[in-house]
Amino acid sequence: MKTAILFIIPVLLILAGRELTAQSRHDSLSRIANKASHNISGTVMSEDGNWLTIRKRSWMPVWNRSDMDKDTLILFDLRDPEKHSITGYRQNVWKVAFVDNHHLLLQYERKTELLDLDKQSSTFYKGVKSIQSLSGNGNFLLHYNQEHNNKIELRNNRGDLINATNHVTRFYPTVGNHFYAITDNGENRYAILRLKGKSTEKVYETTHKIISLEIATGEQGIIICEQVPENDCQEIVYLNFSNKITYPLKEILPLNFQKGSIEIIPESSSYFLKLRMPRKKGNDSPVDIWYGNEKGLRQKFFPNRDSCFVWEPEIRRVQRIGNNQLTKNANIGSNRYFLSLDPYYFQDYSQPPQYKVNVYDRQKDCYTLMDTTSRNLYTSPDGRYVLCKKDEEWFLYHIPTGTKRTIVNSKLNVPCFVTGTDTVLFEGEGGLWRYNLAAEEEPVQLGRFEGYQVTILNGTSRSTLSGFNFFEKTVNPKDALLLKLYNSRENTSAYILWQNGRQDTVIAPTGKRIENLVYNSTYSCFSYTEEDYNQPPRLVYKEMGKKKQVIYQSNKADKAVLSLKQEIVSYTNGDSIPLNGVLYYPANYNPSLKYPMVVHIYEKQRSLSNRYPYPFYYNGLGFNSRLLIENGYFVYLPDIVIQGKDGPGMDALDCVNHALDALVGNPLIDKNRIGLTGHSFGGYETDFIATRSNRFATYVSGSGHSDIIWAANAFNYNFFYPDYVGIEANMYKLGVAFWEKKALYLANNPIYQADNVNAPVLLWSGLKDQNVISDHSMAFYNALRRNRKDVVALFYKGEGHSLQKPRAQYDLTSRILDWFDYFLKGNTDIEWINKRLD
């Protein structure tokens, strides 16, 4: 018997013959893909709900697209509830903005269109590089390119010119419907202009290039960041509008910094500055020393150069926040209190990072330990309260007094602070809760939604510390709450408006997938897309108190999807944990025949059951359930849970075995023709199961760890830290280091069992993958090759963890289809696979 081995490195510029060969072999699938070739997204609606736009984007390869397959914007007239007609199409629109309820602004690559919606007439402006609609008065801004002197124009909704100025580098609209423009007039003359109506006022001028500006609270002044050419550093200046005095930061903080960012501290005349210092000159040593007690290994690649300060320009005072140890600092909305931490204090990379969070009191100039946390942390907008969850309890910290209180309710999830009050609302399991921050009371349940996870959709959120899970989430007490209710067990959702105990249904409970939800400020008009496994996405319009209306159906030519059959299979794993599998039947199956099946694994996949299965002929993972279904396969997506007791490989094997056992009663599935596939963690699971199972006829594994002992001790150049945490905690959940439970690692390590693989394996990886480096696929290939196993490896040049270039995606998708056809359907006339037998 010949050794069956092949090692392939595809070139991205695949020859036309390769494409034609794949299409001729799968010509019926290509026709289906051509019929269902676009998705819809990016909905924009006018405030009165009378006009709506949505983008239609093609899934077809660029070499097969016609003009109408390009990025197309569709405009709908919703004024007549009986018609809801399409009034126009536009191609390759960059940006869409309603100027008011009667005029629409459309930006293209080389021009901008102002469309009068009532008259359906247009005015065009050439050379515009950016647009901005100004809320409230129907005016808009056009910023032109260098050919047109970087001119900015203020125009009204009819397109009439109100004001203009040249040589604008950046502009900043305000809530008062006027704006500031930074100009570069050449010869080292830079200015800031304020344009309001027809008037133009120069408010600042300098010989330094102006990088950016921030508008102070109440527009009392502006904070200006300038570039200093002499030392390649920046300077910050505050300009007070009332007294016309400038306050340079360098007068009280004579530091050179390369980049400055500014945050407004609400209700104060203070500003939070983050200044990036120049890089230290490197030494000439040929060696970089890594000590065994180093914690911040990321700093080997990205050394911390940021220092934080609070600046009070008018009283000429600046104060540092943090120090050489507490290098990360958060502005939580208080002029007095800030959060500071050492990001590496507990870092050993074996568990998700924990942080000792300190409160800095500017008035007392001292740091006080608030608590140690590894979870998300939420701050109130005024900086008085912090909420953090530990285990199943929430802890409330009152920053001014330093007190801590426990909130006992395991159903509470994400908190949203109600602005201007001492109230916080908790999203949660089965309900919505209100909690009084100032009183020691139990949370009060406002709405009861049994079986649903409740999420507030119309709050606002900001990160209070970049790179960390520190958030400020708020809701307006005057607004109704738009709530999403999601049942994960049934994969159903509903949307309601809730205010003062009154509940109005926006979208009744449905098993369809709801996306692209938009609404006006009064919550009277809504639009969204809905789809299902047997229904392409469609655009829906809904007015409160009225029935929904479908105004656009995508992929009408995809008639085949209407007859698809799906089944939700219930089973339990070996520890009796309830799980589900999503089973798709072959298209047009004959109940008297048996069919092959492809099983796709990762983690839980129940939520995918209401996705429309696009038949596009390429994607970044090469796995397309619809193409397999149309080609006569069952496709099975079983849930997998990793518990950590027996290890991730054993847990995955256990779940897959029970998932297959649940299909024993299905006479249409040929148990001798089942293939298994997965990517990333699913690739690891596939590799492992291939070493332990005899239930699969073939395997396809993409970008998976083949050696978890190596992976656990390798350095991850995607995240720049050792991969202990990924293996010991996160997805793999091994819980301990290799040296503490060697047998557990050995039992779950695919490459050590490569000699037990008894079915053909197709491996693929991107050669530039820094998350799971391609060496893992190479090593498994080598191990299988050394044991004379049937293996083929695909290594894609210039690609990462998933493939990005369409031709590489097309190649992978085609080869995976070929592979399953060869080994599960007996279609052995495939040259590139047969080469392994030469």
C-alpha positions, 0 to 999 in steps of 0.5 A: 500500500502506498503512503498517502501524504500530500503537503500543499502551499496554495498560491493566492493568485490561483490559475483560472483553470483551477477556478473553472475546474472547481466550478465545473465539479460543483456547477450546481452549487455555483448556480445556487450561490449566484441566486442568493448572493447578497446580504442586507444591513446598515439600516438608516431611517428618517426621524419621522419614519417616512424614509428608509435606506438599507445596504445590499452587499454581494457575497459573490467573488469580485471576478463574477459580479455585475454592476448591480452586485456591487454595494448597493443602497436601496431607498424606500418611501414609507409614506403610503402604508399600502405601497412602501415602494422602492424609490431609488438605488445608489451604488458604492455609497460611503456614508448616508445621513438624513439632513431632515425628514425631506432631504438625504445626503449621500457621500460617494468616493468622488462626489456627494449627492443632496437628494430632495426626497419629495421631489426626487431631484438631486444636487451634486457636489464634486470633490467632497471627502467628508460630510456631516449633518447638523441635528436640529436645524437641517443644515449640513457640512461638506468638507472638500479635498485638496483639489478644492483647497480643503474648503468646508461649506455650511449649507441649508437643507435646500443646498443653499450656501450659508458660509464657507472657508478654505484650508480646513484640516479638521472640523468639530460640530457642536450641539449649538449647530455651529462648528469649529474649523482648524485651518492651515493657511501655509507658511506656518500659520494655523488658526481655529475659526468658529462658524455660526450662520453667516459669521466667521470668527477667528478665535485662535492663531499659532505658528504650530500645527494644530492637531486637535481640539476639545470643546469645554463643558458649556463651551466656555473654552477650547483645549488645543493640542499643537505639534512642536516641530523643534522637538517633535513633541506636542503642547496643550493650550486652554483658551478661555472664551470669556476673558480671551486668555490662553493657558499653556500647559507647559508653563506649569508642566514642562514635560516633552510628550509625543501625544496628548489626549484630553477628557472632559471631567463633567461639572468642573473646570478640570481636564484629564490628560493622558500624555505619551512620553518619548521613547527611551533611546535603546541601548546597544546591547545584543541581548534582551534579558527576560527574568523569571520574576517578570510580570509585565511581559507585554511591556517587552514589546509595548513599554508603558509611556503614558502618564496621567494628570488632572489639569485646572488651567485657570488656576494654573494647577496640574496634578499627577494621577498614578505613579510608576507602579500604578500606571493605569488610571481611569477618569470616572467622572469625578473631579476628586476621585480616580481609579488607579491600578498596576496591571501586572501586580497579580499577573502570572498568565495562568488565570484571567488577570486580577487587579488591585483597584485603588481610589486616588483622592486628589484632595488628600493626595492618597491612594486607598485600596478599593478591592481586588477584582478580575471581572467587569467594573461599572462606574456611575457617571458622577464617580460616586459609585462603583459596582463589581461582581464577584462569584454570584454577588454584586459589591457596591462601593461608595467612593467618598466614604470608602464603604462597601455593600453586598447585593445578594441576587444571583439573577442580576447581570449588567448594571445601568445607572440612571443619570441624575439619580441614586438609582441603578437598573440591573439587566438580569435573568427573568427580569429587570431590577431597580436598586436604590444606591443610597439605601440598604434595600433589596433590589426591586423587580420591575418586570417579570420575564420568566425564561428570558435574559433581559438587555437594555438596548437604548442606554449609552456606554463608554469605556472608562479605561481603555484595554480593561473591562471598566465601563460607564453604562447609563440610561436617561430617566425620561426615556422609555426603556427598549428591552431585548428579551432572549431565551437561550434555550429556545433561541427566541427573542422579543423586544418591548418598550417599558416605562413606569410599569407599562409594557408595549410590544415592539416585536412579539416573541419569535424564533427568527433572528432579529438584527439591524434594529433602528428606531426614532427618538420617540420610539414610535417607528422601528425597522429591523431585519429578520431571517431564519434557517429557511428564510433569507433576511427581509427588511421589516417596518413597524409603527407602534400600535400597528402590524409589522410590514415587510418592505423588502425581501432579499435573495428572492431567487433562492427558492430552494431555501424554503424547503430546507428541513431543520431539526433541534436534537436534544441530548445530554453529555455524560454528566447529564447536562442538557445540550442541543444539536442543530441538524439540517437535512439534505436538500430535496432528500429522498426518505428511502435513501441514506445520506452522508453527514458532516459534523461541525464542532466548536462550543455551543451552537444552538444560537446559530439555528435561526441564521439564514444559510447563505450559499456563498462559495467562499468564506474565511473558514472554508465551512459552508453548511448550505453548500453541503446541504445542497450537495446531499449532506446532512449537516449537524452542529452539536453543542459541546461543553468543556467542564475541566474534570476530564480535560477538553479533548475528553469532554468534546469526545463525550459530547460528540458521542452523545450527540451522535447517539441521539441520531441513532434512530434517524434511518436516513443518516449513513453512520459509515459516511460521517465527517468531522470538521472544526476550526481554532478550538474546534480544530483542536477538538477535531484533532483530538477526536481523530485520535480516539474515535472510530465513528468518522470516515474523515476529518477536516481541521483548521488552525487548531492546537495539536500540542497543548503542552507546547501551546501552554508554554508558548508565547502568543504573539497575537496577544503578547503573553504566555498562553498558560491562561488559554490552556489552564483557564479560558477555553481549555479549562485544564485548571492546572499547569502541566507539571501538576497533572501531567496525565491530564495533559497527556490524555488530552494531547492530540499529537501524542496519540497521532498513531491512533488516527484511522481516517484521512485528515485534511489540515489547513492553516494560515502561515501568518497566524499568530494566535494558533501558529501554523506550526501546530498544523505542521507538527500534526501533519509531520506526526501523521506523516511519520506514522504513515497516515492519510493526511493532506495539509494546506498552508495559505501564504499571507493569511492569519487565523482565518483567511481574508483574501477572497481567492484563498477563501474560494480555494479553501471552500472548494477543497473542503467540498472536494474532500468530503465528496471524495471520502464520504461520497466516493467521488474519487476523480479529484486530481489534487487529492489523488496525488497523495497516492502517487 
